[in-house]
């Protein structure tokens, strides 16, 4: 199908996401994956048009959910790749650049709520990436993150134990800073992120 219009493409993305979410609510993982793959194709087109950060954020959310859906349907490699892509999309939107020490100052600007959301999205995606990286290494072997697909491993870190400490742990600390200085997140978010990192450590035996 060819290019429609930018707003038409956005409506297609929204509709596919809504149908995917409906399928997720029913536990229909394969159906949800189908809808999210359609959303992904159109969201990429919209993001490539370069009209604004919000379109990039939508694409990041699509990749984030694709990671979960691929994991649910048993495709560990595709789950990892989608998690990587979510991080790659979210990272340029994160005003703190994944640095916990920068969180407080980022929340004093003109749009603190937007900054808070963007920081959280990046941290959340990075914690999931670390967990799925550990799962991929368990299934494929220690060389898994060295395979150059989708642009290579996040931040160039190809050792999963280093990924846990240099990507996962800062994600936890970022949420702790958001709870301390922000308004939208709670200790439950810290707990969720910490659980992922702990699970990754358990998988890789660190």
C-alpha positions in Angstrom: 0.0 0.0 0.0 1.4 3.4 -1.0 1.7 6.6 1.1 -1.6 8.2 1.9 -1.2 11.4 3.9 0.6 12.0 7.1 -2.6 12.2 9.1 -4.0 9.2 7.3 -0.9 7.2 8.2 -1.3 8.4 11.8 -4.9 7.2 11.9 -3.9 3.8 10.6 -1.3 3.6 13.3 -3.8 4.5 16.0 -6.4 2.0 14.7 -3.9 -0.8 14.6 -2.7 0.0 18.1 -6.2 0.0 19.4 -7.0 -3.4 17.8 -3.7 -4.7 19.1 -4.5 -3.5 22.6 -7.9 -5.1 22.4 -6.3 -8.4 21.5 -3.8 -8.1 24.3 -6.6 -7.6 26.8 -8.1 -10.9 25.6 -4.7 -12.7 25.7 -4.7 -13.2 21.9 -1.0 -12.7 21.5 -0.7 -13.7 17.9 -3.5 -11.5 16.8 -2.1 -8.6 18.8 1.3 -9.2 17.2 -0.3 -9.0 13.7 -1.9 -5.6 14.5 1.2 -4.2 16.1 3.3 -5.3 13.1 0.9 -3.3 10.9 1.1 -0.3 13.3 4.9 -0.6 13.1 5.1 -0.4 9.3 3.0 2.8 9.2 4.6 4.3 12.3 8.0 4.0 10.7 6.7 5.9 7.7 5.3 8.7 9.9 8.5 8.9 12.0 10.6 9.1 8.8 8.5 12.1 7.7 10.2 14.0 10.6 7.2 16.1 11.7 7.8 16.0 15.4 9.0 14.1 18.5 5.5 12.8 19.3 5.6 10.6 16.2 8.9 9.2 17.3 7.5 8.5 20.8 4.6 6.6 19.2 7.1 4.5 17.2 9.0 3.8 20.4 5.8 2.6 22.1 5.1 0.3 19.1 8.5 -1.3 19.3 8.2 -1.6 23.1 4.9 -3.5 22.8 6.3 -5.6 19.9 9.1 -6.7 22.2 6.6 -8.0 24.7 4.4 -9.7 22.0 7.4 -11.4 20.4 8.4 -12.7 23.8 4.8 -13.9 24.4 4.8 -15.8 21.1 8.2 -17.4 21.7 10.5 -15.4 19.4 13.3 -14.4 21.7 15.5 -12.9 19.0 12.8 -10.7 17.6 11.8 -9.7 21.1 15.3 -8.6 21.8 15.6 -6.7 18.5 12.3 -4.9 19.1 13.5 -3.9 22.6 16.7 -2.6 21.1 14.8 -0.6 18.5 12.5 0.9 21.3 15.7 2.0 23.1 17.1 3.5 19.9 14.0 5.5 19.3 13.5 6.7 22.9 17.1 7.6 23.6 17.3 10.8 21.5 14.0 11.9 23.2 15.4 11.5 26.7 16.7 14.8 28.0 18.7 13.1 30.7 20.5 10.9 28.2 20.0 7.9 30.5 22.1 9.6 33.2 20.4 9.4 36.7 22.4 12.4 37.9 20.8 14.6 35.2 17.2 13.8 36.1 16.7 16.6 38.7 17.9 19.4 36.5 15.9 18.1 33.5 12.7 18.5 35.6 13.1 22.2 36.1 12.7 23.3 32.5 9.7 24.6 30.6 8.0 21.2 30.2 8.8 19.2 33.2 6.0 16.7 32.8 7.0 15.9 29.3 10.6 15.6 30.3 9.6 13.3 33.1 7.6 11.1 30.8 10.4 10.9 28.2 13.0 10.1 30.8 10.8 7.3 32.2 10.1 5.8 28.8 13.7 5.5 28.0 14.6 4.0 31.4 11.7 1.5 31.2 12.7 0.4 27.7 16.3 0.0 28.7 15.4 -2.2 31.7 13.3 -4.4 29.4 16.2 -4.5 26.9 18.5 -5.8 29.6 16.1 -8.6 30.7 15.6 -9.7 27.1 19.3 -9.5 26.5 19.8 -12.0 29.3 17.1 -14.2 27.8 18.7 -14.1 24.4 22.1 -15.0 25.8 20.6 -17.9 27.7 19.0 -19.2 24.5 21.7 -18.5 21.9 24.9 -18.3 23.9 27.3 -15.6 25.1 28.0 -14.3 21.6 24.4 -13.3 21.1 24.8 -9.6 21.7 27.7 -9.5 19.3 25.5 -10.3 16.3 25.2 -7.1 14.3 21.4 -7.0 13.6 19.3 -3.9 14.0 22.4 -1.7 14.5 24.2 -3.8 17.1 24.0 -4.0 20.8 22.8 -1.0 22.8 25.5 1.5 23.7 28.0 -0.9 22.0 27.9 -3.2 25.1 28.1 -6.8 23.9 28.7 -8.5 27.3 25.4 -9.2 29.0 26.8 -8.8 32.5 28.1 -5.4 31.6 24.7 -4.5 30.1 23.1 -5.4 33.4 25.3 -3.1 35.3 25.9 -0.2 32.8 22.4 -0.1 31.3 20.0 -1.9 33.7 21.2 -0.5 37.0 21.2 3.2 35.8 17.6 2.6 34.7 16.6 1.7 38.3 18.5 4.7 39.6 16.7 6.9 37.1 13.3 5.8 38.4 14.5 6.5 41.9 15.4 10.0 40.9 12.0 10.4 39.2 10.3 9.4 42.4 12.4 11.8 44.4 12.1 14.8 42.1 9.1 14.2 39.9 5.4 13.9 40.2 4.2 11.0 37.9 6.0 7.9 39.1 6.1 5.9 42.3 8.0 3.2 44.1 6.0 0.6 42.1 7.9 1.8 39.0 11.2 1.4 40.8 10.1 -2.1 41.9 9.2 -3.1 38.4 12.4 -2.0 37.0 14.5 -3.5 39.8 12.7 -6.8 39.2 13.8 -6.9 35.6 17.4 -6.2 36.4 17.4 -8.7 39.2 15.9 -11.3 36.9 18.6 -10.6 34.3 21.3 -11.0 37.0 19.8 -14.4 37.9 19.7 -15.6 34.3 23.3 -14.7 33.7 24.4 -15.8 37.1 25.8 -12.6 38.4 
